[in-house]
Structures are given as structure tokens and as C-alpha cells.
Amino acid sequence: MRIPKKKELIELQKKYRTDKKIGEVYGVPSRLVAYWRQKKKIGPYSFPKYAEEKIVELWERYGDDTRSGAEIGVTAAGFRQWRRKYNIDKKPVQLRLEQLELNLIDMNSRRNSRRETAVQKILARKASLKKAEIGQVVVAEPDLTMSHDNSVQVIESFLKLERDRIWNTNKIIIVLDFQSASGSRGDAESQKVIREFVRKHRIRNFYDIGEGICHQVVIENGHILPGQLAFGTDWHTSSYGSLGAVATCISAEEMAAIWAIGKIWIKVPESVKIILKGRLGRSVYARDVILKLKRDLPLEIINYRAIEFSGSTVSAMSISERFTLTNSAMEMGAKSAMVPFDEITARYLKKVSKARLAPIRPDADAVYYREIEVDVSYLTPQVGCPDHNRNVVPVEETAGKKIDLVVVGSCANGRIDDLEIAARILRGRRIHRDLRMIIVPGSRKIMNEALDKGLLKTFIESGCIVVNPGCDPCLMANPGRLAHGERALTTTNRNFDGACGPNGSEIFLASPATASASALEGVISDPRKYER
């Protein structure tokens, strides 16, 4: 590991303050950070304390968080935290000289702004309201509803409502993605019920087994667009937020009600803005970022709130990487997650849809429950440890743990760029003889692309098992089932006890890079040695 220079360590201290925090982002114990400081003659961080009078004076002088924060050496978000501490919320009534130096046109537009988040705007539009207030219960008509193999429960609930027709068959998508080979008689019977219902009601957007994971199928076929509202009966429906939409999970009974009447009530959630800054290091990907956020952000901040990802790091991410962020955000307790529409979104949609776009962006001065800035420049590969959603550590702390199974796939990390990362590490090498590795492409389209690029050949030659597109790895269906006492390292979303087999088996979560490097060595391993 490269030891940071004195200047770098001072910058880290300014950003993260404590040795513990610096150690977390650098992937080392806090005592090692303290040792670095002592060797470089850097004292411990001295926390500044700003009196209420000082914060009030700056706020009344500038009326702007960015310029006020610059005076005391903190970010705009940092200054907002000081204002909230002293309950300073209102704009200064009287303009001073420093405030007049700002662009007055922008100030007027800010004063007239509705100060709404993207979620508020989208829910207001879908509820035919001029404005949707935080906490207000609105009745909205969705642009899309999605269900997968649990559609049989939706159908049963729909039939109890004694409705002859579905509200809008063009807005319903059904994807069979759980048991791609009808693993039991019950699975086969349920699928038969779904197929018969689809034919009877002429549901056009039906994807049978083998087409892929529901969320991947929805996005790559252009079924969801920016500014739209979607509901799904799968926990990770929030994935559609990667395209600037609002999407969340509902129950089978609630979905049946939408099928019947075309509307559902929803409480307008508060939004948390997460600003990601910095350039991701070698072998660090979106999955590592979201694992870190799961560890660091308390449930009370995220629970039932909408997450909005922004910042220079997010702006540089592909739709696939944004998909990973919004998909896994539900594991943090969020109601929904999104990345606002931008040029990258527009370029992607040109390839998959000819529809006219009507994106909705948040106001420049939208009011958020919390704004959190995270510098990912010093982030290292992360690993989610078993049976606790927030038990996440740098890969160095789990390195050397023996594993029996590696899985690269799922809606979190089963896209073509994920497979390319895995193939790049595996190419010309063979997986460890004491484990098995399963590759699960996210969809049939991804599988075909991987075939054209020679990725599947690389996987097979490396000793991997390539299976049909679908959700089987999340269910740990054969050949991904674990025996008692076995351990898996996967790119799936969940690792609670018993998810992969009997109690006593364990699941660790990681990026495709960490998973592939570990497959080569038979133990959890740092991928940075394989990616230069």
C-alpha cells in the first residue's frame, strides 16, 4: 500500500477529521493513521467551533451557503449543517453589499423558484396537481407497472376484485425471471397461470423465461423514461431511477388494485441528496461506493426517503453504474432512488427508445431533508460481510477467508461492463480448483453481446459455469446452492443468514472485480493486483 504524503494526509484530515474516518476511506486501522501522523509530525485534528453569532453574521452578509462556507473553510453542505444547528433557515431580509455582488437575475429566479425536488415534481404531475408537498398523500396514475414470477399472487388478488378488464394493458409488464427452468411442479403451475392470464387479457409486454432479470429487461427495452412513475412487485424496482424516473416496490395486493383502477395512493417522501465527489481509484466501482454508503449512512436518515445521487463522480458514471447505485439503495431502507436526467441519460435512451422525452429535474435550490457530501477518491474495494446489511469493511480486512462459491450476476451487477471486468481478470487464468464460479448474464441481449465479444469463451476456459439469464443466483438455486458451513462471495444484493442455504452457510458481497480475483485464489482477495 502506498503511504500518503504529508500534504495528502493533511488534506485527508481536513476532509475527514478523525483518524478513524481516514482509516475507513483508506482501508487501514485508525492506529496506523495515527502512526503516519506522528511520523510526519502532524497533530490530531482540532475541531473548530463556530459561535451562533459568527454563523448569523456570515449568513446575513452573504445569504449564500457556498460563499459563507468559503469564509470559514467549509463546503456549502457543511455551512448548511451549522445553520441547521442554530435553526437559521430564513433568507436575510435585508441585502448587504456582499449579497449584491451575486448575480441578481439568479437571485430573483431563486426567490421565485418552487424549491421542489424531482420526486415532488414527478408525483405532482402524475397526480394532476400543481404542487405536491412533503408528507402529502397523493393519488397517482403510474406510467408503468412491473411484476415477475409473483404475478400469480397479483392475479389471485385481481380476480378477487371481480374486474373484467385491466385498466391499461400497455402499462403492464410481466417478466418471468426467477426459476428459469421451472424448478418444481409448483413453479410450472404458477407460470402456466400467468401465461394464460397474459393471453386472455392480451398483455403485450410479456417476457417469458430466459429473457432476463425483470429490471434489466425493462430498462434495456425502453419501457421506462425520465420523469415517469413506476411501481413493481420486486424490491429493487428503484433501479429505474438510473434513468431519472421515480420507482418503488409495492405488494401484490396493491399491484392488483392498480391493474383494476389504474391509480394508487403514495405519500410524498422527503429526499436525501448524496453528492459523490472525486475520481474512483483502481479496481473501485459503483458497487464499492454503494457498499460504503450502506455502512456509513444511518437508517434514520434514509428510511422511507428518496435518495438523489449527484456530483462529479455520478456525472462520470455510465447508466450501468448508476443502475447499480439506484438498485442497491433499497437495501439502505430508501423508498426510491434516482439520478437526475443528464446528457449521459439522453445518449443512452437514443439507443433504446424513439419516444419523446419529458425529463423532470429538481430545482436548483430544492429543499432536501439532508445533503451529504462523500469524497470517493480514497475509497478502496469493499466487502459486505454476512448477515448484516451494514457490516461492510475494506477488502483487506476479509482477505484470506476461504470461499467455496463465486457468483457474478444479478440485477446489481449482471450487465455487459460487469462481465467485461470479470473476463479481464480471468482471461488466460483458471479459477481455483477448490471452488466453483457461476456467471449469470442479466438478460438475453447481454448474453448475446458477451458471446459476440468472446467473453463467454473466456469464462468457460477459466472453468466457470455460465447459466441462463435470470434471478437464480439471488435465490441461490442449483448449482448455486450452498451446503452447511460453505461460504460464497457474490455480486448479488443480499446476504442474510439462510439466504443461500441452511443456517451456517455465509454470503459475502463484492464487486465483479473482487469476486473474480477471489475466484482465482480460492480466498477473498484484493483485485488491485490484477488490474493495472
Stockholm file with secondary structure:
# STOCKHOLM 1.0

chainA/1-532         MRIPKKKELIELQKKYRTDKKIGEVYGVPSRLVAYWRQKKKIGPYSFPKYAEEKIVELWERYGDDTRSGAEIGVTAAGFRQWRRKYNIDKKPVQLRLEQLELNLIDMNSRRNSRRETAVQKILARKASLKKAEIGQVVVAEPDLTMSHDNSVQVIESFLKLERDRIWNTNKIIIVLDFQSASGSRGDAESQKVIREFVRKHRIRNFYDIGEGICHQVVIENGHILPGQLAFGTDWHTSSYGSLGAVATCISAEEMAAIWAIGKIWIKVPESVKIILKGRLGRSVYARDVILKLKRDLPLEIINYRAIEFSGSTVSAMSISERFTLTNSAMEMGAKSAMVPFDEITARYLKKVSKARLAPIRPDADAVYYREIEVDVSYLTPQVGCPDHNRNVVPVEETAGKKIDLVVVGSCANGRIDDLEIAARILRGRRIHRDLRMIIVPGSRKIMNEALDKGLLKTFIESGCIVVNPGCDPCLMANPGRLAHGERALTTTNRNFDGACGPNGSEIFLASPATASASALEGVISDPRKYER
#=GR chainA/1-532 SS CCCCCHHHHHHHHHHHCSHHHHHHHHTSCHHHHHHHHHHTTCCCCCCCCCCHHHHHHHHHHHCCHHHHHHHHTCCHHHHHHHHHHTTCCSCCSSCCHHHHTSCHHHHHHHHHCCCCCHHHHHHHHHTTCSCCCTTCEEEECCSEEEECTTHHHHHHHHHHTTCSSCSCGGGEEEECCSCTTCCSHHHHHHHHHHHHHHHHHTCSEEECTTSBCHHHHHHHTTCCCTTCEEEESSTTGGGGGGGTCEEEECCHHHHHHHHHHSCEEEECCCEEEEEEESCCCTTCCHHHHHHHHHHHSCHHHHTTCEEEEESHHHHTSCHHHHHHHHHHGGGGTCSEEECCCCHHHHHHHHHHCCSCCCCCCCCTTCCCSEEEEEECTTCCCEEECTTCTTCEEEGGGTTTCBCSEEEECTTTSCSHHHHHHHHHHHTTCCCCTTCEEEECCSBHHHHHHHHHTTHHHHHHHTTCEECCSSSHHHHTCTTSCCCTTCEEEESSSCCCTTSSSSTTCEEEECCHHHHHHHHHHTBCCCGGGTCC
#=GC SS_cons         CCCCCHHHHHHHHHHHCSHHHHHHHHTSCHHHHHHHHHHTTCCCCCCCCCCHHHHHHHHHHHCCHHHHHHHHTCCHHHHHHHHHHTTCCSCCSSCCHHHHTSCHHHHHHHHHCCCCCHHHHHHHHHTTCSCCCTTCEEEECCSEEEECTTHHHHHHHHHHTTCSSCSCGGGEEEECCSCTTCCSHHHHHHHHHHHHHHHHHTCSEEECTTSBCHHHHHHHTTCCCTTCEEEESSTTGGGGGGGTCEEEECCHHHHHHHHHHSCEEEECCCEEEEEEESCCCTTCCHHHHHHHHHHHSCHHHHTTCEEEEESHHHHTSCHHHHHHHHHHGGGGTCSEEECCCCHHHHHHHHHHCCSCCCCCCCCTTCCCSEEEEEECTTCCCEEECTTCTTCEEEGGGTTTCBCSEEEECTTTSCSHHHHHHHHHHHTTCCCCTTCEEEECCSBHHHHHHHHHTTHHHHHHHTTCEECCSSSHHHHTCTTSCCCTTCEEEESSSCCCTTSSSSTTCEEEECCHHHHHHHHHHTBCCCGGGTCC
//
